[in-house]
Amino acid sequence: MSDTPWLTIVGLGEDGLDGLSTASRKALQAAEIVMGAKRHLELLPDLAAECVVWPVPFADGLPRLLALRGRAVVVLASGDPFWFGAGSSIARQLDADEWRALPGVSVFSLAAARLGWALERTVTLGLHAAPLTRLQPYLAPGQRVIVLLRDGAAVAALAAHLRETGFSDSILHVCERLGGPRERLRAGVAANPGFDDIAHPVCIGLEVGGAGRTLPLVAGRPDDTFESDGQITKAPMRALTLAALAPRAGEHLWDIGGGSGAVAIEWLLAHPGLSATSIEPRADRAERIRRNADRLGVDRLDIRQGHAPAALDGLRTPNAVFIGGGLSETMLTWLRARLTPGTRLVANAVTLESEALLAAAQAELGGMLTRIELAQAAPLGGKRGWKAAYPLVQWSVTL
């Protein structure tokens, strides 16, 4: 009895059979069924196995694949199936002993080799079905990004997005059908790329240039980075709040009383492995949070309109919680009863009543109680003086 899993995921390049490893060739020879996109199957025209075209949308093919369980099946994917490819979507449906992967050369590696770019210092993004705004955190002059795109129309949309965001001086290295006999490389400027006959599959080597707005890399980004009706944790306090929340890769945040969404968005900007849910009772503010998150490249923010604590039921368990609005004894009691030990809780208070709540909570549960007073220079007659903001009390504790 063979120990080979019933499913093999084979990474295929534009050179078809010529680029396959010995193991990949043997898997294809032994396969009863080969599933893949029509383009992939056409790169391997002489297969003895039954060929099944993977349907569009991609998710529709998963039930069909699972129905073949127990037969010798090969699924074709582009390059490295686990680098913005289909591999992880398939593997999560199966037990570990049901599948194996034989990756090919990734498109990112091919593009870097053609352009002479150090891949470890280059951002790599797959934007086949994702919004171009995910580029926003990386739009800084001199930054290099390799972007996988759906087709030529998506390349034109990328150039338009760069123009709209002030990065029209960016150079676009258009890499078509890398690794195959029809490979082609061209370069243009986002202001006027100069070609509209782009073949699929395509990726872009982007050298960012222009005077567009670049996002700082640390929390406390300028307030006007966010659309707001005034309900926003101001930049200095936001920086202190994010420091107290102390995001770590893989963690999840509850942002209670989202307002503009600034705290949750800056949490997400800290690392691509972070996630967050923003809870906001007002519909107009919830919509504003959505716009801010999408525009700043963190469309993964989960936004729930509703009143806490009722709106918190059923949410993913958080590693950290920020109370930016709606602080009450009921809220604190609910959180204490349901949050797991080790959860970090941060709450900011401006009113005397909310300060009293935090003082009582700190006396009972410990943690750090900090009073923060900020002032900015402002005109005072013909001179200048300090204009103080309302003092803020912050409580931070690990439960």
C-alpha positions, -999 to 999 in steps of 0.1 A, spaced: 0 0 0 14 34 -10 19 61 16 14 88 -10 -16 111 -2 -45 110 -26 -40 147 -35 -9 163 -48 -7 201 -54 17 208 -82 32 243 -88 33 249 -125 52 276 -144 47 291 -178 72 267 -193 48 238 -186 63 204 -185 99 217 -190 99 234 -156 85 205 -136 106 186 -111 109 148 -114 85 144 -84 59 165 -101 62 146 -134 58 113 -115 27 126 -98 11 136 -131 19 102 -146 3 85 -117 -28 107 -115 -63 95 -124 -76 131 -125 -59 164 -130 -77 196 -119 -66 231 -128 -75 263 -146 -80 260 -183 -48 279 -189 -28 255 -167 -43 224 -184 -34 238 -218 2 241 -207 2 203 -202 -17 191 -233 -7 154 -234 -20 142 -200 -33 107 -198 -54 115 -168 -89 128 -169 -87 167 -170 -112 187 -150 -113 225 -154 -114 243 -120 -146 264 -120 -149 302 -114 -153 314 -87 -125 294 -71 -146 283 -41 -170 264 -63 -142 239 -71 -136 228 -35 -167 206 -32 -159 190 -65 -123 183 -54 -135 168 -21 -159 145 -39 -128 129 -55 -113 120 -21 -95 86 -23 -86 88 -60 -52 99 -73 -57 136 -79 -33 163 -90 -43 200 -87 -23 225 -108 -15 259 -93 7 287 -104 43 287 -92 44 283 -54 9 274 -44 14 287 -8 26 322 -17 -7 341 -25 -18 309 -42 -45 283 -39 -26 259 -17 -37 271 17 -74 273 6 -72 236 -4 -51 224 25 -74 238 52 -102 215 39 -81 184 44 -63 164 71 -25 166 70 -20 131 57 -44 136 27 -22 160 7 13 170 -3 26 199 -23 53 201 -49 59 238 -54 74 254 -84 94 286 -88 72 315 -75 64 345 -97 79 367 -70 113 349 -74 111 351 -112 103 389 -111 130 396 -86 155 377 -107 145 396 -139 146 430 -121 177 424 -100 159 432 -68 167 418 -33 136 399 -26 141 401 12 139 439 10 109 439 -15 72 439 -4 53 411 -21 15 413 -25 -12 393 -42 -40 415 -53 -59 393 -78 -91 397 -59 -81 423 -33 -85 461 -33 -56 482 -46 -58 502 -14 -39 474 4 -9 491 -12 -14 522 9 9 513 39 38 507 14 35 538 -8 67 556 1 92 570 -23 119 544 -30 99 514 -18 99 484 -41 68 462 -44 60 432 -65 23 429 -71 4 400 -86 -26 413 -106 -56 398 -123 -51 411 -158 -42 441 -180 -72 461 -168 -60 457 -133 -26 472 -143 -44 502 -158 -64 505 -125 -32 504 -105 -16 532 -126 -48 552 -120 -47 546 -83 -11 557 -81 -20 589 -100 -50 596 -77 -29 591 -45 0 614 -57 24 587 -68 23 593 -105 61 592 -108 61 555 -98 78 532 -123 58 501 -133 78 471 -145 52 450 -163 62 413 -162 40 391 -184 41 353 -186 73 350 -166 93 318 -171 77 308 -204 85 312 -241 62 342 -244 77 361 -215 78 399 -219 91 427 -197 83 464 -202 84 495 -181 64 527 -179 55 555 -156 22 556 -137 15 590 -151 13 575 -186 21 538 -188 21 538 -226 7 503 -233 -27 485 -231 -19 451 -246 -9 433 -214 -12 395 -214 -22 373 -185 -6 362 -161 9 395 -151 28 409 -122 41 444 -116 75 454 -102 66 488 -86 92 514 -78 72 540 -58 78 576 -66 60 609 -62 48 634 -36 18 615 -23 10 611 13 31 585 30 18 568 62 43 570 91 53 536 105 44 542 141 12 549 160 0 584 165 -4 593 129 -18 628 122 -55 632 130 -62 643 94 -51 609 82 -86 598 93 -120 611 82 -137 621 114 -166 641 129 -144 651 158 -150 618 177 -114 606 175 -86 597 200 -62 625 192 -27 615 178 -6 619 210 -32 600 231 -36 574 203 2 567 205 0 563 242 -31 541 239 -15 518 213 16 516 235 -6 504 264 -25 479 242 9 465 231 -1 447 200 17 414 193 16 394 160 -14 372 157 -35 390 183 -71 403 181 -84 436 194 -119 448 205 -122 486 199 -153 495 218 -168 528 208 -149 530 175 -157 567 166 -134 572 136 -118 537 139 -84 553 144 -72 530 173 -83 498 156 -68 509 122 -35 518 138 -35 485 156 -39 467 122 -12 488 106 13 476 132 15 441 117 -2 422 89 -9 393 113 -31 414 136 -69 415 135 -95 437 151 -132 443 156 -145 478 160 -179 482 178 -197 515 171 -234 522 180 -240 550 153 -246 539 117 -229 570 102 -198 565 123 -197 528 114 -198 537 78 -170 563 83 -148 536 100 -154 514 70 -142 542 46 -111 549 68 -101 513 70 -106 506 33 -87 537 23 -58 530 46 -53 495 34 -67 475 63 -101 464 48 -98 433 70 -111 454 100 -144 438 112 -169 465 120 -200 458 141 -227 484 145 -244 481 179 -242 490 216 -217 473 238 -218 451 258 -247 434 239 -229 437 206 -199 419 220 -217 385 223 -204 360 198 -173 379 188 -139 363 185 -122 363 219 -98 392 221 -62 395 234 -67 432 240 -97 455 246 -98 493 243 -128 512 257 -128 545 239 -165 552 243 -195 539 263 -175 533 296 -199 523 324 -200 500 354 -222 476 334 -195 475 307 -167 468 331 -187 441 350 -195 424 317 -159 424 305 -146 411 339 -170 382 337 -162 371 302 -127 381 293 -101 354 297 -71 358 320 -42 375 303 -64 399 283 -50 434 283 -76 461 290 -71 498 283 -97 525 290 -95 563 286 -117 587 306 -122 624 304 -152 631 326 -151 631 364 -177 603 365 -157 580 342 -125 588 361 -142 577 393 -151 544 376 -115 538 365 -102 547 399 -125 522 416 -116 495 390 -79 501 395 -82 499 433 -100 465 429 -81 449 400 -47 467 400 -30 478 368 -17 513 360 -37 545 364 -21 574 345 -32 610 343 -21 627 310 -22 664 304 -13 678 270 -10 714 258 -1 730 225 13 764 217 -14 788 205 -18 825 198 -23 846 230 -28 881 220 2 892 200 23 864 215 19 827 222 9 806 252 0 770 261 -36 759 253 -44 729 274 -66 700 263 -89 683 288 -68 660 310 -73 623 304 -70 594 328 -59 561 313 -63 527 331 -44 498 317 -44 463 332 -38 427 324 -66 407 337 
